Amino acid sequence: MITFPNAKINLGLNITSRRSDGYHNLETIFYPVQIKDALEVIESAEMSFETSGIEIPGHANENLCLQAYELMRKDFDLPNIAIHLYKQIPIGAGLGGGSADAAFFIKLINEKFQLSLDVETMQNYCRILGADCAFFIENKPVFAFEKGDVFEEINLDLTEYYLVLIMPPVHVSTGEAYRGVKPQQAKQSLKTLIQLPVEAWQGKITNDFEEHILRNHPQIRGVKSALLEAGALFALMSGSGASVYGIFRENVDLTFLQKDNLVFSGI
């Protein structure tokens, strides 16, 4: 069986407080976008995990798909499988690619082996693996809060707009991202701001990571400026970066940005 995990962007991101468990409480809007990996699973005599496409750092045994399978094998008598992951979602981009792979893998295993798991059960497996992983089970726009793993459904449809995402050749570590943030309550809820016209979002819907990351990484700052200069109604860094997306009224020529960056258009 094969499935195609997709990425997400953050429409705003507020870091509201530190938690006693080492995480942070936050508020964000998760919105799915059509940048996709491909994930295939077949039964096999031995467990195996192979990848192609973008190189994935770290040891294969650390991959979230394998971790997800080990969690599920504690509860179900599952056979050995061979997993192949074709990676296209940029890594370290703030797009949730690893979390998406794990969540779609759980859904695939549920279907393939007829486990009859409900949404909440699959989300609970995901919550063990990562803060944003559970979002990809239902994979629809939500207001996310607490660690980013508790959701309220929202009515948001951007299909009439043209979305472009740019990934510059920059790595932003999670540690760097959080070191520059001072948690505080947002002045206005994203649930309210997201109801404004897209044309009114710029400067109102913000990402708490952006100020210091854009200050420290001129390439990311330059990408955001280029999107706004090209006519984006709204541009923002996704998650802790380094990707930046722009929302346009219609198709736009951004070939000038392709020299040094990955460009995903019409997502």
URRA-V398563 format. One record per backbone hydrogen bond with DSSP energy under -1.0 kcal/mol. CO is the residue of the C=O (numbers start at 1). NH is the residue of the N-H. Records with the same first field share a line. If there is no record, write none. Layout:
# URRA-V398563
CO->NH / NH
This chain:
# URRA-V398563
1->41
3->39
5->37
7->33
9->31
10->12
13->208
14->27
15->184
17->25
19->22
23->19
25->16 / 17
27->14
28->144
29->11
30->142
31->9
33->35
35->7
38->86
39->3
40->84
42->82
48->83
50->85
52->87
59->62
60->63
63->67
64->68
65->69
66->70
67->71
68->72
69->73
72->75 / 76
76->78
80->44
81->48
82->42
83->50
84->40
85->52
86->38
87->54
93->243
95->8
96->100
97->101
98->102
99->103
100->104
101->105
102->106
103->107
104->108
105->109
106->110
107->111
108->112
109->113
110->115
118->122
119->123
120->124
121->125
122->126
123->127
126->129 / 130
133->136
134->137
135->139
141->154
142->30
143->152
144->28
145->148 / 150
146->26
150->145
152->143
158->161
162->248
163->266 / 267
164->246
165->264
166->244
167->262
168->170
173->177
174->178
175->179
178->181
189->193
190->194
192->195
193->196
197->200
198->201
201->204 / 205
206->13
207->210
209->213
210->214
211->215
212->216
213->217
217->221
218->222
219->223
220->224
221->225
222->226
223->227
224->228
225->229
226->230
227->232
228->231
234->247
236->245
238->241
243->238
244->166
245->236
246->164
247->233 / 234
248->162
254->257
255->258
262->167
264->165
267->34
